């Protein structure tokens, strides 16, 4: 039976695995998501990830880890 909710060919998992599913380096994926979350808070680029303090890097890495775990468990 066909899945009526399937994405069109070439989109999503029909076109290959996503970065979340295919990543073999969990720490690199967490770092990537943490940086994206951090930079999304300052759209003009005023606060770069490289200049974020250790406290904020730790917080955003924890947020990224929670987000990835939630996506993988659903």
C-alpha distances in whole Angstrom, upper triangle without the diagonal:
4,7,9,12,12,15,16,17,20,20,20,18,17,20,21,22,24,28,27,25,27,30,32,35,35,38,38,35,37,40,38,36,39,41,39,39,43,43,41,44,46,45,48,48,51,50,49,47,50,52,50,52,51,51,48,46,46,45,42,41,40,38,36,36,35,32,31,30,29,26,25,25,23
4,6,9,8,12,13,14,17,17,17,16,14,17,19,20,22,25,25,23,25,28,31,33,33,36,36,33,35,37,35,33,37,38,36,36,40,40,38,41,43,41,45,45,48,47,46,44,47,50,48,50,49,48,46,44,44,43,40,39,38,36,34,34,33,30,29,29,27,24,24,24,21
4,5,5,9,11,13,16,15,14,13,12,16,17,18,19,23,22,20,23,26,29,31,30,34,33,30,31,34,32,30,34,35,33,33,37,37,34,37,40,38,42,42,45,44,43,41,44,46,45,47,46,45,42,41,41,39,36,36,35,33,31,31,29,27,25,26,24,21,21,21,18
4,6,9,10,13,16,15,15,15,14,17,19,20,21,24,24,22,25,28,31,33,32,35,34,31,32,35,33,31,34,35,32,33,36,36,34,36,39,37,40,41,44,43,42,41,44,46,45,47,46,45,43,41,41,39,37,36,36,33,31,32,30,27,26,27,25,22,22,22,19
4,6,9,12,14,12,12,12,12,15,17,17,18,21,20,19,22,25,28,30,29,32,31,27,29,32,29,27,30,32,29,29,33,33,30,33,35,34,37,37,40,40,39,37,41,43,41,43,42,42,39,37,37,36,33,33,32,29,28,28,27,24,23,23,21,18,19,19,16
4,7,9,11,9,9,9,8,12,13,14,15,19,18,17,19,23,25,28,27,30,29,26,28,30,28,26,29,31,28,28,32,32,30,33,35,33,36,37,40,39,38,36,39,42,40,42,42,41,38,37,37,35,33,32,32,29,27,27,27,23,22,23,21,18,18,19,16
4,6,8,6,7,8,7,9,12,13,13,17,17,16,18,21,25,27,26,29,28,24,26,28,26,24,28,28,25,26,30,29,27,30,32,30,34,34,37,36,35,34,37,39,38,40,40,40,37,35,36,34,31,31,31,28,26,27,26,23,21,23,21,18,19,20,17
4,6,6,8,10,7,9,12,14,15,19,20,19,20,23,26,28,28,31,29,26,29,30,27,26,30,30,27,28,32,31,29,32,34,32,34,35,38,38,37,36,38,41,40,43,42,42,39,37,38,37,34,33,34,31,29,29,29,26,24,26,25,21,22,24,21
4,6,8,9,5,6,10,13,14,18,19,18,18,22,25,27,27,30,28,26,28,30,27,26,30,30,28,29,33,32,30,33,35,33,35,35,39,38,37,36,38,41,40,43,42,43,40,38,38,37,34,33,34,32,29,30,30,27,25,27,26,22,22,24,22
4,7,8,6,4,8,10,12,15,17,16,16,19,22,24,25,28,25,23,26,27,24,24,27,27,25,27,30,29,27,31,32,30,32,32,36,35,34,32,35,38,37,40,40,40,37,35,36,35,32,31,32,30,27,28,28,25,23,25,25,21,21,24,22
4,6,6,5,8,10,10,13,15,14,15,18,21,23,23,26,24,21,23,25,22,21,25,25,22,24,27,26,24,28,29,27,30,30,33,33,31,30,33,36,35,37,37,37,34,32,33,32,29,28,29,27,24,25,25,22,20,23,22,18,19,21,19
4,6,6,7,7,7,10,11,11,12,15,18,20,20,23,21,18,20,22,19,18,22,23,20,21,25,24,23,26,28,26,29,29,32,31,30,28,31,34,32,35,34,35,32,30,30,29,26,25,26,24,21,22,22,19,17,19,18,14,15,18,16
4,5,5,5,6,10,11,9,11,14,17,19,19,22,21,18,21,23,20,19,23,24,22,23,27,27,25,29,31,29,32,31,35,34,32,30,32,35,34,36,35,35,33,31,31,30,27,26,26,25,22,22,22,19,17,18,18,14,14,16,15
4,6,8,10,13,14,13,13,17,20,22,23,26,24,21,24,26,24,23,27,28,25,27,30,30,28,32,33,32,35,34,37,36,35,33,35,38,37,40,39,39,36,34,35,34,31,29,30,28,25,25,26,23,21,22,22,18,17,20,18
4,7,9,12,14,13,13,16,19,21,22,25,23,20,23,25,22,22,26,26,24,26,29,28,27,31,32,30,33,32,36,35,33,31,33,37,36,38,38,38,36,33,34,33,30,29,30,28,25,25,26,23,21,23,23,19,19,22,20
4,7,10,12,10,9,13,15,18,19,22,20,18,21,23,20,20,24,24,23,25,28,27,27,30,32,30,33,32,35,34,32,30,32,35,34,36,36,36,34,31,32,31,28,27,28,26,23,23,24,22,19,21,21,17,17,20,19
4,7,8,6,6,9,12,15,15,18,17,14,18,20,17,17,21,22,20,22,25,25,25,28,30,29,31,30,33,32,29,27,29,33,31,34,32,33,31,28,28,28,25,23,24,23,20,20,21,18,15,17,18,14,13,16,16
4,5,5,6,8,12,14,14,16,15,12,15,17,14,14,18,18,17,18,22,22,21,24,26,25,28,27,30,28,26,24,26,29,28,30,29,30,27,25,25,25,22,20,21,20,16,17,18,15,12,15,15,12,12,15,15
4,5,5,6,9,10,11,13,11,8,11,13,11,11,15,15,14,16,19,19,19,22,24,23,26,24,27,25,23,21,23,26,25,27,26,27,24,21,22,22,19,17,19,18,14,14,16,14,11,14,15,12,12,15,16
4,6,6,9,10,9,12,11,8,10,13,11,10,14,15,14,15,19,19,19,22,24,24,27,25,28,26,24,21,23,26,25,26,25,25,23,20,20,20,17,15,16,15,12,12,13,11,8,10,11,8,8,12,13
4,6,9,11,10,14,13,10,13,16,14,14,17,19,18,19,22,23,23,26,28,27,30,29,32,29,27,25,27,30,28,30,28,28,26,24,23,23,21,19,19,18,15,14,15,14,10,11,13,10,8,12,12
4,6,9,10,13,12,10,13,16,14,15,18,19,19,20,23,24,24,27,29,28,31,29,32,30,27,24,26,29,28,30,28,29,27,24,24,25,22,19,21,20,17,16,18,16,13,14,16,13,12,15,16
4,6,7,10,9,7,10,12,11,12,15,16,16,18,21,22,22,25,27,27,29,27,29,27,24,21,23,26,25,27,25,26,24,21,21,22,19,16,18,18,14,14,16,15,11,13,16,13,12,15,17
4,6,9,9,9,11,13,13,15,17,18,19,21,23,24,25,27,29,29,32,29,31,29,26,23,24,27,26,27,25,26,25,22,21,23,21,17,19,19,16,15,17,17,13,15,17,16,14,17,19
4,6,5,6,9,10,11,13,14,16,17,19,20,21,23,25,27,27,29,27,29,26,23,20,20,24,23,24,21,23,22,18,18,20,18,14,16,17,14,13,16,16,13,14,17,16,15,18,20
4,5,5,6,9,10,11,12,14,15,16,18,20,21,23,25,26,28,26,28,25,22,19,20,23,21,22,20,21,19,16,15,17,15,11,13,14,11,9,12,12,9,11,14,13,12,15,18
4,5,5,6,9,10,10,12,14,15,16,18,20,22,23,24,27,24,25,22,19,16,17,20,18,18,16,17,17,13,12,14,13,9,11,13,10,9,13,13,11,13,16,16,15,18,20
4,5,5,6,9,10,11,12,14,15,16,18,20,22,23,24,22,23,21,18,14,15,18,17,19,17,19,17,14,14,16,13,10,13,14,11,11,15,14,12,14,17,16,16,19,21
4,5,5,6,8,10,11,12,14,15,16,19,21,21,24,21,23,21,18,15,17,20,18,20,18,19,17,14,14,15,13,10,12,12,9,9,12,11,9,12,14,13,13,16,18
4,5,5,6,9,10,10,12,14,15,17,19,20,23,20,22,19,17,13,15,18,16,17,15,16,14,11,11,12,9,6,8,9,6,6,9,9,8,10,13,13,13,16,18
4,6,5,6,9,10,10,12,14,16,17,18,20,18,19,16,14,10,12,14,13,14,13,14,12,9,10,11,9,6,10,11,8,9,12,12,11,14,16,16,17,20,21
4,6,5,6,9,10,11,12,15,16,16,19,16,18,16,13,10,12,15,14,16,16,17,14,11,13,14,10,9,12,12,9,11,14,12,11,15,16,15,16,19,21
4,5,5,6,9,10,10,13,15,15,18,16,18,16,14,11,14,16,15,17,16,16,14,11,12,12,8,8,10,9,6,8,11,9,9,12,13,12,14,17,18
4,5,5,6,9,10,11,13,15,17,15,16,13,12,9,12,14,11,13,13,13,10,8,9,9,5,5,8,7,5,8,11,10,10,13,15,15,16,19,20
4,5,5,6,8,10,11,12,14,12,13,11,9,6,9,11,10,12,13,14,11,8,11,11,8,8,12,11,9,12,14,13,14,17,18,18,19,22,23
4,5,5,6,9,10,11,13,11,14,12,10,9,12,14,13,16,16,17,13,12,14,13,9,10,13,11,9,13,14,12,13,17,17,16,18,21,22
4,6,5,7,9,11,14,12,14,12,11,10,13,14,12,15,15,15,11,10,12,11,7,9,11,9,8,11,12,10,12,15,15,15,18,20,20
4,5,6,7,10,12,10,11,8,8,7,10,11,9,11,13,12,9,8,11,10,7,10,12,10,10,14,15,14,15,18,19,19,21,23,24
4,5,5,7,9,7,9,7,7,7,10,11,10,14,15,16,12,11,15,14,10,13,15,13,13,16,18,16,17,21,21,21,23,26,26
4,5,6,9,9,11,10,10,11,14,15,13,16,18,18,14,14,16,15,11,14,16,13,13,17,17,15,17,20,20,19,22,24,24
4,6,9,9,10,9,10,11,14,14,12,15,17,16,12,13,16,14,11,14,16,13,14,18,18,16,19,21,21,21,24,26,26
4,6,6,6,6,9,10,14,13,12,15,18,17,14,15,18,16,14,17,19,17,17,21,21,20,22,25,24,24,27,29,29
4,5,8,9,10,12,15,15,15,18,21,21,17,18,21,19,16,19,21,19,18,22,23,21,22,26,25,24,27,30,29
4,6,8,10,13,15,15,15,19,22,22,18,19,22,21,19,21,24,22,21,25,26,24,26,29,29,28,31,33,33
4,6,6,9,11,11,12,16,19,19,16,16,20,19,16,19,22,20,19,23,24,23,24,27,28,27,30,32,32
4,6,10,11,10,11,14,17,18,15,16,19,19,17,19,22,21,21,24,25,24,26,29,29,29,32,34,34
4,7,8,7,7,10,14,14,11,12,16,15,13,16,19,18,18,21,23,22,23,26,27,27,29,32,32
4,5,5,7,10,13,14,12,11,15,15,13,15,18,17,17,20,22,21,22,25,26,26,28,31,31
4,5,5,9,10,12,9,8,12,12,10,11,15,15,14,17,19,18,19,22,23,23,25,28,29
4,6,8,10,13,11,9,13,15,13,14,17,17,17,19,22,21,22,25,26,26,28,30,32
4,6,9,11,10,10,13,14,13,15,18,18,18,21,23,23,24,27,28,28,30,32,34
4,7,8,6,6,10,11,10,12,15,15,15,18,20,20,21,24,25,26,27,30,31
4,5,5,6,9,10,11,12,14,16,16,18,20,21,22,24,26,27,28,30,32
4,6,5,6,9,10,10,12,14,15,16,18,20,21,22,24,26,27,28,30
4,6,5,6,9,10,11,13,14,15,17,19,20,21,23,25,26,27,29
4,5,5,6,8,10,10,12,14,15,16,18,20,21,22,24,26,27
4,5,5,6,9,10,10,12,14,15,16,18,20,21,22,24,26
4,6,5,6,9,10,10,12,14,15,16,18,20,21,23,25
4,5,5,6,9,10,11,12,14,15,17,19,20,21,23
4,5,5,6,8,10,10,12,14,15,16,18,20,21
4,5,5,6,9,10,10,12,14,15,16,18,20
4,5,5,6,9,10,11,12,14,15,16,19
4,5,5,6,9,10,11,12,14,15,17
4,5,5,6,9,10,11,12,14,16
4,5,5,6,9,10,11,12,14
4,6,5,6,9,10,11,12
4,5,5,6,9,10,11
4,5,5,6,9,10
4,5,5,6,9
4,6,5,6
4,6,6
4,6
4
